[in-house]
Amino acid sequence: MTRTGLLFVMSAPSGTGKSSLARRVLDRTEHLAFSVSHTTRPPRSDERDGREYHFIDEKQFRAMVGRDEFLEWAEVHGSLYGTSAGPARRILESGRDLLLDIDVQGAAQVRRRLPEAVTIFILPPDFETLRQRLVTRGMDPPAQLERRLAAARAEAGEFRRYDYVVVNHDLDQAAEEVRSVVISERRRTSRMEEAAQEILATFEEANT
């Protein structure tokens, strides 16, 4: 059986643990690939080019936008982020499923271009937990931290536009819930039609 892969889009307010969650889901889910985005922000100390992101400068990024090379792109907290369309298309055409870890702006673009995409929104347990996660992370000066929290308030209300919502109380539990979405979507009747018909054909063969 051959099929086009499924596209899964995961979004969350900054500090919700989306990137850690995506890595955990990928480790636990077979035949699920990850799209490495391009960004103009500098890499953090524990990040490597080509693993977490493709780190490029703004001139390169704008040139890619001009050539319509992005499936989606957006400016987030002063930096540009985008998903390259070519690699994403090749993964899906190979039959593998693909996970995008993108913000709400990018997810809206994907929904317009690929309405069949399965979208998952990640919420923190509450606002104070989100604040503490960002403070503990220690990556932002106070003014930037407040901007992130203000953006989080606006982004959290976008959950209604998504197919599924997962609350990240515990990373392992949240990863299992996201993984269950992937498995369930793979088993929809419409997507199992060809496999089911092949099985039914063996019933007919058994009667001959």
MODELLER restraints for C-alpha pairs under 7 A, 6 or more apart:
rsr = mdl.restraints
at = mdl.atoms
rsr.add(forms.Gaussian(group=physical.xy_distance, feature=features.Distance(at['CA:1:A'], at['CA:194:A']), mean=6.90, stdev=0.5))
rsr.add(forms.Gaussian(group=physical.xy_distance, feature=features.Distance(at['CA:1:A'], at['CA:195:A']), mean=6.51, stdev=0.5))
rsr.add(forms.Gaussian(group=physical.xy_distance, feature=features.Distance(at['CA:2:A'], at['CA:95:A']), mean=6.67, stdev=0.5))
rsr.add(forms.Gaussian(group=physical.xy_distance, feature=features.Distance(at['CA:3:A'], at['CA:95:A']), mean=5.31, stdev=0.5))
rsr.add(forms.Gaussian(group=physical.xy_distance, feature=features.Distance(at['CA:4:A'], at['CA:92:A']), mean=5.56, stdev=0.5))
rsr.add(forms.Gaussian(group=physical.xy_distance, feature=features.Distance(at['CA:4:A'], at['CA:93:A']), mean=5.24, stdev=0.5))
rsr.add(forms.Gaussian(group=physical.xy_distance, feature=features.Distance(at['CA:4:A'], at['CA:94:A']), mean=6.79, stdev=0.5))
rsr.add(forms.Gaussian(group=physical.xy_distance, feature=features.Distance(at['CA:4:A'], at['CA:95:A']), mean=4.58, stdev=0.5))
rsr.add(forms.Gaussian(group=physical.xy_distance, feature=features.Distance(at['CA:5:A'], at['CA:92:A']), mean=4.31, stdev=0.5))
rsr.add(forms.Gaussian(group=physical.xy_distance, feature=features.Distance(at['CA:5:A'], at['CA:93:A']), mean=6.44, stdev=0.5))
rsr.add(forms.Gaussian(group=physical.xy_distance, feature=features.Distance(at['CA:5:A'], at['CA:95:A']), mean=4.32, stdev=0.5))
rsr.add(forms.Gaussian(group=physical.xy_distance, feature=features.Distance(at['CA:5:A'], at['CA:96:A']), mean=4.65, stdev=0.5))
rsr.add(forms.Gaussian(group=physical.xy_distance, feature=features.Distance(at['CA:5:A'], at['CA:97:A']), mean=4.34, stdev=0.5))
rsr.add(forms.Gaussian(group=physical.xy_distance, feature=features.Distance(at['CA:5:A'], at['CA:98:A']), mean=6.96, stdev=0.5))
rsr.add(forms.Gaussian(group=physical.xy_distance, feature=features.Distance(at['CA:6:A'], at['CA:92:A']), mean=6.74, stdev=0.5))
rsr.add(forms.Gaussian(group=physical.xy_distance, feature=features.Distance(at['CA:6:A'], at['CA:97:A']), mean=4.62, stdev=0.5))
rsr.add(forms.Gaussian(group=physical.xy_distance, feature=features.Distance(at['CA:6:A'], at['CA:98:A']), mean=6.27, stdev=0.5))
rsr.add(forms.Gaussian(group=physical.xy_distance, feature=features.Distance(at['CA:7:A'], at['CA:97:A']), mean=5.94, stdev=0.5))
rsr.add(forms.Gaussian(group=physical.xy_distance, feature=features.Distance(at['CA:7:A'], at['CA:98:A']), mean=4.99, stdev=0.5))
rsr.add(forms.Gaussian(group=physical.xy_distance, feature=features.Distance(at['CA:7:A'], at['CA:99:A']), mean=6.20, stdev=0.5))
rsr.add(forms.Gaussian(group=physical.xy_distance, feature=features.Distance(at['CA:7:A'], at['CA:117:A']), mean=5.03, stdev=0.5))
rsr.add(forms.Gaussian(group=physical.xy_distance, feature=features.Distance(at['CA:7:A'], at['CA:118:A']), mean=6.18, stdev=0.5))
rsr.add(forms.Gaussian(group=physical.xy_distance, feature=features.Distance(at['CA:8:A'], at['CA:98:A']), mean=6.00, stdev=0.5))
rsr.add(forms.Gaussian(group=physical.xy_distance, feature=features.Distance(at['CA:8:A'], at['CA:99:A']), mean=4.75, stdev=0.5))
rsr.add(forms.Gaussian(group=physical.xy_distance, feature=features.Distance(at['CA:8:A'], at['CA:100:A']), mean=6.14, stdev=0.5))
rsr.add(forms.Gaussian(group=physical.xy_distance, feature=features.Distance(at['CA:8:A'], at['CA:117:A']), mean=5.87, stdev=0.5))
rsr.add(forms.Gaussian(group=physical.xy_distance, feature=features.Distance(at['CA:8:A'], at['CA:118:A']), mean=4.80, stdev=0.5))
rsr.add(forms.Gaussian(group=physical.xy_distance, feature=features.Distance(at['CA:8:A'], at['CA:119:A']), mean=5.82, stdev=0.5))
rsr.add(forms.Gaussian(group=physical.xy_distance, feature=features.Distance(at['CA:9:A'], at['CA:99:A']), mean=5.89, stdev=0.5))
rsr.add(forms.Gaussian(group=physical.xy_distance, feature=features.Distance(at['CA:9:A'], at['CA:100:A']), mean=4.77, stdev=0.5))
rsr.add(forms.Gaussian(group=physical.xy_distance, feature=features.Distance(at['CA:9:A'], at['CA:101:A']), mean=6.27, stdev=0.5))
rsr.add(forms.Gaussian(group=physical.xy_distance, feature=features.Distance(at['CA:9:A'], at['CA:107:A']), mean=6.73, stdev=0.5))
rsr.add(forms.Gaussian(group=physical.xy_distance, feature=features.Distance(at['CA:9:A'], at['CA:117:A']), mean=6.92, stdev=0.5))
rsr.add(forms.Gaussian(group=physical.xy_distance, feature=features.Distance(at['CA:9:A'], at['CA:118:A']), mean=6.12, stdev=0.5))
rsr.add(forms.Gaussian(group=physical.xy_distance, feature=features.Distance(at['CA:9:A'], at['CA:119:A']), mean=4.67, stdev=0.5))
rsr.add(forms.Gaussian(group=physical.xy_distance, feature=features.Distance(at['CA:9:A'], at['CA:120:A']), mean=6.04, stdev=0.5))
rsr.add(forms.Gaussian(group=physical.xy_distance, feature=features.Distance(at['CA:10:A'], at['CA:100:A']), mean=6.03, stdev=0.5))
rsr.add(forms.Gaussian(group=physical.xy_distance, feature=features.Distance(at['CA:10:A'], at['CA:101:A']), mean=5.07, stdev=0.5))
rsr.add(forms.Gaussian(group=physical.xy_distance, feature=features.Distance(at['CA:10:A'], at['CA:102:A']), mean=6.27, stdev=0.5))
rsr.add(forms.Gaussian(group=physical.xy_distance, feature=features.Distance(at['CA:10:A'], at['CA:119:A']), mean=6.00, stdev=0.5))
rsr.add(forms.Gaussian(group=physical.xy_distance, feature=features.Distance(at['CA:10:A'], at['CA:120:A']), mean=4.79, stdev=0.5))
rsr.add(forms.Gaussian(group=physical.xy_distance, feature=features.Distance(at['CA:10:A'], at['CA:121:A']), mean=5.80, stdev=0.5))
rsr.add(forms.Gaussian(group=physical.xy_distance, feature=features.Distance(at['CA:11:A'], at['CA:101:A']), mean=6.16, stdev=0.5))
rsr.add(forms.Gaussian(group=physical.xy_distance, feature=features.Distance(at['CA:11:A'], at['CA:102:A']), mean=5.41, stdev=0.5))
rsr.add(forms.Gaussian(group=physical.xy_distance, feature=features.Distance(at['CA:11:A'], at['CA:103:A']), mean=5.15, stdev=0.5))
rsr.add(forms.Gaussian(group=physical.xy_distance, feature=features.Distance(at['CA:11:A'], at['CA:104:A']), mean=6.03, stdev=0.5))
rsr.add(forms.Gaussian(group=physical.xy_distance, feature=features.Distance(at['CA:11:A'], at['CA:120:A']), mean=6.50, stdev=0.5))
rsr.add(forms.Gaussian(group=physical.xy_distance, feature=features.Distance(at['CA:11:A'], at['CA:121:A']), mean=5.06, stdev=0.5))
rsr.add(forms.Gaussian(group=physical.xy_distance, feature=features.Distance(at['CA:11:A'], at['CA:122:A']), mean=6.16, stdev=0.5))
rsr.add(forms.Gaussian(group=physical.xy_distance, feature=features.Distance(at['CA:12:A'], at['CA:18:A']), mean=6.27, stdev=0.5))
rsr.add(forms.Gaussian(group=physical.xy_distance, feature=features.Distance(at['CA:12:A'], at['CA:103:A']), mean=6.59, stdev=0.5))
rsr.add(forms.Gaussian(group=physical.xy_distance, feature=features.Distance(at['CA:12:A'], at['CA:121:A']), mean=5.74, stdev=0.5))
rsr.add(forms.Gaussian(group=physical.xy_distance, feature=features.Distance(at['CA:12:A'], at['CA:122:A']), mean=4.82, stdev=0.5))
rsr.add(forms.Gaussian(group=physical.xy_distance, feature=features.Distance(at['CA:12:A'], at['CA:123:A']), mean=6.26, stdev=0.5))
rsr.add(forms.Gaussian(group=physical.xy_distance, feature=features.Distance(at['CA:13:A'], at['CA:152:A']), mean=4.80, stdev=0.5))
rsr.add(forms.Gaussian(group=physical.xy_distance, feature=features.Distance(at['CA:13:A'], at['CA:155:A']), mean=5.90, stdev=0.5))
rsr.add(forms.Gaussian(group=physical.xy_distance, feature=features.Distance(at['CA:13:A'], at['CA:156:A']), mean=6.32, stdev=0.5))
rsr.add(forms.Gaussian(group=physical.xy_distance, feature=features.Distance(at['CA:14:A'], at['CA:148:A']), mean=6.63, stdev=0.5))
rsr.add(forms.Gaussian(group=physical.xy_distance, feature=features.Distance(at['CA:14:A'], at['CA:152:A']), mean=6.38, stdev=0.5))
rsr.add(forms.Gaussian(group=physical.xy_distance, feature=features.Distance(at['CA:15:A'], at['CA:130:A']), mean=6.00, stdev=0.5))
rsr.add(forms.Gaussian(group=physical.xy_distance, feature=features.Distance(at['CA:15:A'], at['CA:133:A']), mean=6.09, stdev=0.5))
rsr.add(forms.Gaussian(group=physical.xy_distance, feature=features.Distance(at['CA:15:A'], at['CA:134:A']), mean=5.50, stdev=0.5))
rsr.add(forms.Gaussian(group=physical.xy_distance, feature=features.Distance(at['CA:16:A'], at['CA:123:A']), mean=6.48, stdev=0.5))
rsr.add(forms.Gaussian(group=physical.xy_distance, feature=features.Distance(at['CA:16:A'], at['CA:124:A']), mean=5.36, stdev=0.5))
rsr.add(forms.Gaussian(group=physical.xy_distance, feature=features.Distance(at['CA:16:A'], at['CA:130:A']), mean=6.23, stdev=0.5))
rsr.add(forms.Gaussian(group=physical.xy_distance, feature=features.Distance(at['CA:19:A'], at['CA:101:A']), mean=7.00, stdev=0.5))
rsr.add(forms.Gaussian(group=physical.xy_distance, feature=features.Distance(at['CA:21:A'], at['CA:171:A']), mean=6.38, stdev=0.5))
rsr.add(forms.Gaussian(group=physical.xy_distance, feature=features.Distance(at['CA:21:A'], at['CA:175:A']), mean=5.88, stdev=0.5))
rsr.add(forms.Gaussian(group=physical.xy_distance, feature=features.Distance(at['CA:24:A'], at['CA:175:A']), mean=6.10, stdev=0.5))
rsr.add(forms.Gaussian(group=physical.xy_distance, feature=features.Distance(at['CA:25:A'], at['CA:175:A']), mean=5.27, stdev=0.5))
rsr.add(forms.Gaussian(group=physical.xy_distance, feature=features.Distance(at['CA:25:A'], at['CA:178:A']), mean=7.00, stdev=0.5))
rsr.add(forms.Gaussian(group=physical.xy_distance, feature=features.Distance(at['CA:25:A'], at['CA:179:A']), mean=6.04, stdev=0.5))
rsr.add(forms.Gaussian(group=physical.xy_distance, feature=features.Distance(at['CA:26:A'], at['CA:32:A']), mean=6.35, stdev=0.5))
rsr.add(forms.Gaussian(group=physical.xy_distance, feature=features.Distance(at['CA:29:A'], at['CA:179:A']), mean=6.69, stdev=0.5))
rsr.add(forms.Gaussian(group=physical.xy_distance, feature=features.Distance(at['CA:31:A'], at['CA:96:A']), mean=5.57, stdev=0.5))
rsr.add(forms.Gaussian(group=physical.xy_distance, feature=features.Distance(at['CA:31:A'], at['CA:97:A']), mean=6.29, stdev=0.5))
rsr.add(forms.Gaussian(group=physical.xy_distance, feature=features.Distance(at['CA:32:A'], at['CA:96:A']), mean=6.17, stdev=0.5))
rsr.add(forms.Gaussian(group=physical.xy_distance, feature=features.Distance(at['CA:32:A'], at['CA:97:A']), mean=4.84, stdev=0.5))
rsr.add(forms.Gaussian(group=physical.xy_distance, feature=features.Distance(at['CA:32:A'], at['CA:98:A']), mean=5.60, stdev=0.5))
rsr.add(forms.Gaussian(group=physical.xy_distance, feature=features.Distance(at['CA:32:A'], at['CA:99:A']), mean=6.91, stdev=0.5))
rsr.add(forms.Gaussian(group=physical.xy_distance, feature=features.Distance(at['CA:33:A'], at['CA:96:A']), mean=6.83, stdev=0.5))
rsr.add(forms.Gaussian(group=physical.xy_distance, feature=features.Distance(at['CA:33:A'], at['CA:97:A']), mean=6.08, stdev=0.5))
rsr.add(forms.Gaussian(group=physical.xy_distance, feature=features.Distance(at['CA:33:A'], at['CA:98:A']), mean=4.79, stdev=0.5))
rsr.add(forms.Gaussian(group=physical.xy_distance, feature=features.Distance(at['CA:33:A'], at['CA:99:A']), mean=6.15, stdev=0.5))
rsr.add(forms.Gaussian(group=physical.xy_distance, feature=features.Distance(at['CA:34:A'], at['CA:98:A']), mean=5.69, stdev=0.5))
rsr.add(forms.Gaussian(group=physical.xy_distance, feature=features.Distance(at['CA:34:A'], at['CA:99:A']), mean=5.00, stdev=0.5))
rsr.add(forms.Gaussian(group=physical.xy_distance, feature=features.Distance(at['CA:34:A'], at['CA:100:A']), mean=6.42, stdev=0.5))
rsr.add(forms.Gaussian(group=physical.xy_distance, feature=features.Distance(at['CA:35:A'], at['CA:88:A']), mean=6.53, stdev=0.5))
rsr.add(forms.Gaussian(group=physical.xy_distance, feature=features.Distance(at['CA:35:A'], at['CA:98:A']), mean=6.85, stdev=0.5))
rsr.add(forms.Gaussian(group=physical.xy_distance, feature=features.Distance(at['CA:35:A'], at['CA:99:A']), mean=6.35, stdev=0.5))
rsr.add(forms.Gaussian(group=physical.xy_distance, feature=features.Distance(at['CA:35:A'], at['CA:100:A']), mean=5.68, stdev=0.5))
rsr.add(forms.Gaussian(group=physical.xy_distance, feature=features.Distance(at['CA:36:A'], at['CA:50:A']), mean=6.85, stdev=0.5))
rsr.add(forms.Gaussian(group=physical.xy_distance, feature=features.Distance(at['CA:36:A'], at['CA:51:A']), mean=6.75, stdev=0.5))
rsr.add(forms.Gaussian(group=physical.xy_distance, feature=features.Distance(at['CA:36:A'], at['CA:52:A']), mean=6.29, stdev=0.5))
rsr.add(forms.Gaussian(group=physical.xy_distance, feature=features.Distance(at['CA:36:A'], at['CA:53:A']), mean=5.33, stdev=0.5))
rsr.add(forms.Gaussian(group=physical.xy_distance, feature=features.Distance(at['CA:36:A'], at['CA:54:A']), mean=6.77, stdev=0.5))
rsr.add(forms.Gaussian(group=physical.xy_distance, feature=features.Distance(at['CA:37:A'], at['CA:53:A']), mean=5.16, stdev=0.5))
rsr.add(forms.Gaussian(group=physical.xy_distance, feature=features.Distance(at['CA:37:A'], at['CA:54:A']), mean=6.11, stdev=0.5))
rsr.add(forms.Gaussian(group=physical.xy_distance, feature=features.Distance(at['CA:37:A'], at['CA:81:A']), mean=6.65, stdev=0.5))
rsr.add(forms.Gaussian(group=physical.xy_distance, feature=features.Distance(at['CA:37:A'], at['CA:82:A']), mean=5.50, stdev=0.5))
rsr.add(forms.Gaussian(group=physical.xy_distance, feature=features.Distance(at['CA:37:A'], at['CA:83:A']), mean=4.80, stdev=0.5))
rsr.add(forms.Gaussian(group=physical.xy_distance, feature=features.Distance(at['CA:37:A'], at['CA:84:A']), mean=6.78, stdev=0.5))
rsr.add(forms.Gaussian(group=physical.xy_distance, feature=features.Distance(at['CA:38:A'], at['CA:53:A']), mean=5.54, stdev=0.5))
rsr.add(forms.Gaussian(group=physical.xy_distance, feature=features.Distance(at['CA:38:A'], at['CA:54:A']), mean=4.52, stdev=0.5))
rsr.add(forms.Gaussian(group=physical.xy_distance, feature=features.Distance(at['CA:38:A'], at['CA:55:A']), mean=5.94, stdev=0.5))
rsr.add(forms.Gaussian(group=physical.xy_distance, feature=features.Distance(at['CA:38:A'], at['CA:56:A']), mean=6.86, stdev=0.5))
rsr.add(forms.Gaussian(group=physical.xy_distance, feature=features.Distance(at['CA:38:A'], at['CA:81:A']), mean=5.58, stdev=0.5))
rsr.add(forms.Gaussian(group=physical.xy_distance, feature=features.Distance(at['CA:38:A'], at['CA:82:A']), mean=5.20, stdev=0.5))
rsr.add(forms.Gaussian(group=physical.xy_distance, feature=features.Distance(at['CA:38:A'], at['CA:83:A']), mean=6.38, stdev=0.5))
rsr.add(forms.Gaussian(group=physical.xy_distance, feature=features.Distance(at['CA:39:A'], at['CA:53:A']), mean=6.54, stdev=0.5))
rsr.add(forms.Gaussian(group=physical.xy_distance, feature=features.Distance(at['CA:39:A'], at['CA:54:A']), mean=6.28, stdev=0.5))
rsr.add(forms.Gaussian(group=physical.xy_distance, feature=features.Distance(at['CA:39:A'], at['CA:55:A']), mean=5.28, stdev=0.5))
rsr.add(forms.Gaussian(group=physical.xy_distance, feature=features.Distance(at['CA:39:A'], at['CA:56:A']), mean=6.10, stdev=0.5))
rsr.add(forms.Gaussian(group=physical.xy_distance, feature=features.Distance(at['CA:39:A'], at['CA:79:A']), mean=6.97, stdev=0.5))
rsr.add(forms.Gaussian(group=physical.xy_distance, feature=features.Distance(at['CA:39:A'], at['CA:80:A']), mean=5.38, stdev=0.5))
rsr.add(forms.Gaussian(group=physical.xy_distance, feature=features.Distance(at['CA:39:A'], at['CA:81:A']), mean=4.40, stdev=0.5))
rsr.add(forms.Gaussian(group=physical.xy_distance, feature=features.Distance(at['CA:39:A'], at['CA:82:A']), mean=6.53, stdev=0.5))
rsr.add(forms.Gaussian(group=physical.xy_distance, feature=features.Distance(at['CA:40:A'], at['CA:55:A']), mean=5.92, stdev=0.5))
rsr.add(forms.Gaussian(group=physical.xy_distance, feature=features.Distance(at['CA:40:A'], at['CA:56:A']), mean=5.26, stdev=0.5))
rsr.add(forms.Gaussian(group=physical.xy_distance, feature=features.Distance(at['CA:40:A'], at['CA:57:A']), mean=5.12, stdev=0.5))
rsr.add(forms.Gaussian(group=physical.xy_distance, feature=features.Distance(at['CA:40:A'], at['CA:58:A']), mean=5.71, stdev=0.5))
rsr.add(forms.Gaussian(group=physical.xy_distance, feature=features.Distance(at['CA:40:A'], at['CA:79:A']), mean=5.63, stdev=0.5))
rsr.add(forms.Gaussian(group=physical.xy_distance, feature=features.Distance(at['CA:40:A'], at['CA:80:A']), mean=5.35, stdev=0.5))
rsr.add(forms.Gaussian(group=physical.xy_distance, feature=features.Distance(at['CA:40:A'], at['CA:81:A']), mean=6.85, stdev=0.5))
rsr.add(forms.Gaussian(group=physical.xy_distance, feature=features.Distance(at['CA:41:A'], at['CA:79:A']), mean=5.36, stdev=0.5))
rsr.add(forms.Gaussian(group=physical.xy_distance, feature=features.Distance(at['CA:42:A'], at['CA:55:A']), mean=6.91, stdev=0.5))
rsr.add(forms.Gaussian(group=physical.xy_distance, feature=features.Distance(at['CA:43:A'], at['CA:55:A']), mean=6.98, stdev=0.5))
rsr.add(forms.Gaussian(group=physical.xy_distance, feature=features.Distance(at['CA:49:A'], at['CA:55:A']), mean=5.92, stdev=0.5))
rsr.add(forms.Gaussian(group=physical.xy_distance, feature=features.Distance(at['CA:69:A'], at['CA:84:A']), mean=5.83, stdev=0.5))
rsr.add(forms.Gaussian(group=physical.xy_distance, feature=features.Distance(at['CA:69:A'], at['CA:85:A']), mean=5.76, stdev=0.5))
rsr.add(forms.Gaussian(group=physical.xy_distance, feature=features.Distance(at['CA:70:A'], at['CA:82:A']), mean=6.07, stdev=0.5))
rsr.add(forms.Gaussian(group=physical.xy_distance, feature=features.Distance(at['CA:70:A'], at['CA:83:A']), mean=5.36, stdev=0.5))
rsr.add(forms.Gaussian(group=physical.xy_distance, feature=features.Distance(at['CA:70:A'], at['CA:84:A']), mean=4.46, stdev=0.5))
rsr.add(forms.Gaussian(group=physical.xy_distance, feature=features.Distance(at['CA:70:A'], at['CA:85:A']), mean=4.94, stdev=0.5))
rsr.add(forms.Gaussian(group=physical.xy_distance, feature=features.Distance(at['CA:71:A'], at['CA:83:A']), mean=5.53, stdev=0.5))
rsr.add(forms.Gaussian(group=physical.xy_distance, feature=features.Distance(at['CA:71:A'], at['CA:84:A']), mean=5.82, stdev=0.5))
rsr.add(forms.Gaussian(group=physical.xy_distance, feature=features.Distance(at['CA:71:A'], at['CA:85:A']), mean=4.51, stdev=0.5))
rsr.add(forms.Gaussian(group=physical.xy_distance, feature=features.Distance(at['CA:71:A'], at['CA:110:A']), mean=6.89, stdev=0.5))
rsr.add(forms.Gaussian(group=physical.xy_distance, feature=features.Distance(at['CA:72:A'], at['CA:82:A']), mean=5.60, stdev=0.5))
rsr.add(forms.Gaussian(group=physical.xy_distance, feature=features.Distance(at['CA:72:A'], at['CA:83:A']), mean=5.55, stdev=0.5))
rsr.add(forms.Gaussian(group=physical.xy_distance, feature=features.Distance(at['CA:72:A'], at['CA:106:A']), mean=5.27, stdev=0.5))
rsr.add(forms.Gaussian(group=physical.xy_distance, feature=features.Distance(at['CA:72:A'], at['CA:109:A']), mean=5.79, stdev=0.5))
rsr.add(forms.Gaussian(group=physical.xy_distance, feature=features.Distance(at['CA:72:A'], at['CA:110:A']), mean=6.28, stdev=0.5))
rsr.add(forms.Gaussian(group=physical.xy_distance, feature=features.Distance(at['CA:73:A'], at['CA:81:A']), mean=5.50, stdev=0.5))
rsr.add(forms.Gaussian(group=physical.xy_distance, feature=features.Distance(at['CA:73:A'], at['CA:82:A']), mean=3.93, stdev=0.5))
rsr.add(forms.Gaussian(group=physical.xy_distance, feature=features.Distance(at['CA:73:A'], at['CA:83:A']), mean=6.40, stdev=0.5))
rsr.add(forms.Gaussian(group=physical.xy_distance, feature=features.Distance(at['CA:73:A'], at['CA:106:A']), mean=5.68, stdev=0.5))
rsr.add(forms.Gaussian(group=physical.xy_distance, feature=features.Distance(at['CA:74:A'], at['CA:80:A']), mean=5.79, stdev=0.5))
rsr.add(forms.Gaussian(group=physical.xy_distance, feature=features.Distance(at['CA:74:A'], at['CA:81:A']), mean=5.54, stdev=0.5))
rsr.add(forms.Gaussian(group=physical.xy_distance, feature=features.Distance(at['CA:74:A'], at['CA:82:A']), mean=6.47, stdev=0.5))
rsr.add(forms.Gaussian(group=physical.xy_distance, feature=features.Distance(at['CA:74:A'], at['CA:105:A']), mean=6.30, stdev=0.5))
rsr.add(forms.Gaussian(group=physical.xy_distance, feature=features.Distance(at['CA:74:A'], at['CA:106:A']), mean=6.06, stdev=0.5))
rsr.add(forms.Gaussian(group=physical.xy_distance, feature=features.Distance(at['CA:75:A'], at['CA:81:A']), mean=6.26, stdev=0.5))
rsr.add(forms.Gaussian(group=physical.xy_distance, feature=features.Distance(at['CA:91:A'], at['CA:98:A']), mean=6.94, stdev=0.5))
rsr.add(forms.Gaussian(group=physical.xy_distance, feature=features.Distance(at['CA:92:A'], at['CA:98:A']), mean=6.67, stdev=0.5))
rsr.add(forms.Gaussian(group=physical.xy_distance, feature=features.Distance(at['CA:104:A'], at['CA:155:A']), mean=6.84, stdev=0.5))
rsr.add(forms.Gaussian(group=physical.xy_distance, feature=features.Distance(at['CA:111:A'], at['CA:117:A']), mean=6.55, stdev=0.5))
rsr.add(forms.Gaussian(group=physical.xy_distance, feature=features.Distance(at['CA:118:A'], at['CA:163:A']), mean=6.52, stdev=0.5))
rsr.add(forms.Gaussian(group=physical.xy_distance, feature=features.Distance(at['CA:119:A'], at['CA:162:A']), mean=5.14, stdev=0.5))
rsr.add(forms.Gaussian(group=physical.xy_distance, feature=features.Distance(at['CA:119:A'], at['CA:163:A']), mean=5.21, stdev=0.5))
rsr.add(forms.Gaussian(group=physical.xy_distance, feature=features.Distance(at['CA:119:A'], at['CA:164:A']), mean=6.44, stdev=0.5))
rsr.add(forms.Gaussian(group=physical.xy_distance, feature=features.Distance(at['CA:120:A'], at['CA:162:A']), mean=5.75, stdev=0.5))
rsr.add(forms.Gaussian(group=physical.xy_distance, feature=features.Distance(at['CA:120:A'], at['CA:163:A']), mean=5.98, stdev=0.5))
rsr.add(forms.Gaussian(group=physical.xy_distance, feature=features.Distance(at['CA:120:A'], at['CA:164:A']), mean=4.70, stdev=0.5))
rsr.add(forms.Gaussian(group=physical.xy_distance, feature=features.Distance(at['CA:120:A'], at['CA:165:A']), mean=5.69, stdev=0.5))
rsr.add(forms.Gaussian(group=physical.xy_distance, feature=features.Distance(at['CA:121:A'], at['CA:159:A']), mean=5.76, stdev=0.5))
rsr.add(forms.Gaussian(group=physical.xy_distance, feature=features.Distance(at['CA:121:A'], at['CA:162:A']), mean=6.13, stdev=0.5))
rsr.add(forms.Gaussian(group=physical.xy_distance, feature=features.Distance(at['CA:121:A'], at['CA:164:A']), mean=6.21, stdev=0.5))
rsr.add(forms.Gaussian(group=physical.xy_distance, feature=features.Distance(at['CA:121:A'], at['CA:165:A']), mean=4.79, stdev=0.5))
rsr.add(forms.Gaussian(group=physical.xy_distance, feature=features.Distance(at['CA:121:A'], at['CA:166:A']), mean=6.28, stdev=0.5))
rsr.add(forms.Gaussian(group=physical.xy_distance, feature=features.Distance(at['CA:122:A'], at['CA:165:A']), mean=5.92, stdev=0.5))
rsr.add(forms.Gaussian(group=physical.xy_distance, feature=features.Distance(at['CA:122:A'], at['CA:166:A']), mean=4.99, stdev=0.5))
rsr.add(forms.Gaussian(group=physical.xy_distance, feature=features.Distance(at['CA:122:A'], at['CA:167:A']), mean=5.71, stdev=0.5))
rsr.add(forms.Gaussian(group=physical.xy_distance, feature=features.Distance(at['CA:122:A'], at['CA:168:A']), mean=6.59, stdev=0.5))
rsr.add(forms.Gaussian(group=physical.xy_distance, feature=features.Distance(at['CA:123:A'], at['CA:166:A']), mean=6.29, stdev=0.5))
rsr.add(forms.Gaussian(group=physical.xy_distance, feature=features.Distance(at['CA:123:A'], at['CA:167:A']), mean=4.74, stdev=0.5))
rsr.add(forms.Gaussian(group=physical.xy_distance, feature=features.Distance(at['CA:123:A'], at['CA:168:A']), mean=6.09, stdev=0.5))
rsr.add(forms.Gaussian(group=physical.xy_distance, feature=features.Distance(at['CA:124:A'], at['CA:130:A']), mean=6.08, stdev=0.5))
rsr.add(forms.Gaussian(group=physical.xy_distance, feature=features.Distance(at['CA:124:A'], at['CA:167:A']), mean=5.70, stdev=0.5))
rsr.add(forms.Gaussian(group=physical.xy_distance, feature=features.Distance(at['CA:124:A'], at['CA:168:A']), mean=5.29, stdev=0.5))
rsr.add(forms.Gaussian(group=physical.xy_distance, feature=features.Distance(at['CA:124:A'], at['CA:169:A']), mean=6.70, stdev=0.5))
rsr.add(forms.Gaussian(group=physical.xy_distance, feature=features.Distance(at['CA:125:A'], at['CA:167:A']), mean=6.10, stdev=0.5))
rsr.add(forms.Gaussian(group=physical.xy_distance, feature=features.Distance(at['CA:125:A'], at['CA:168:A']), mean=6.31, stdev=0.5))
rsr.add(forms.Gaussian(group=physical.xy_distance, feature=features.Distance(at['CA:125:A'], at['CA:169:A']), mean=5.51, stdev=0.5))
rsr.add(forms.Gaussian(group=physical.xy_distance, feature=features.Distance(at['CA:159:A'], at['CA:165:A']), mean=6.86, stdev=0.5))
rsr.add(forms.Gaussian(group=physical.xy_distance, feature=features.Distance(at['CA:166:A'], at['CA:174:A']), mean=6.49, stdev=0.5))
rsr.add(forms.Gaussian(group=physical.xy_distance, feature=features.Distance(at['CA:166:A'], at['CA:177:A']), mean=6.90, stdev=0.5))
rsr.add(forms.Gaussian(group=physical.xy_distance, feature=features.Distance(at['CA:167:A'], at['CA:174:A']), mean=6.67, stdev=0.5))
rsr.add(forms.Gaussian(group=physical.xy_distance, feature=features.Distance(at['CA:168:A'], at['CA:174:A']), mean=5.29, stdev=0.5))
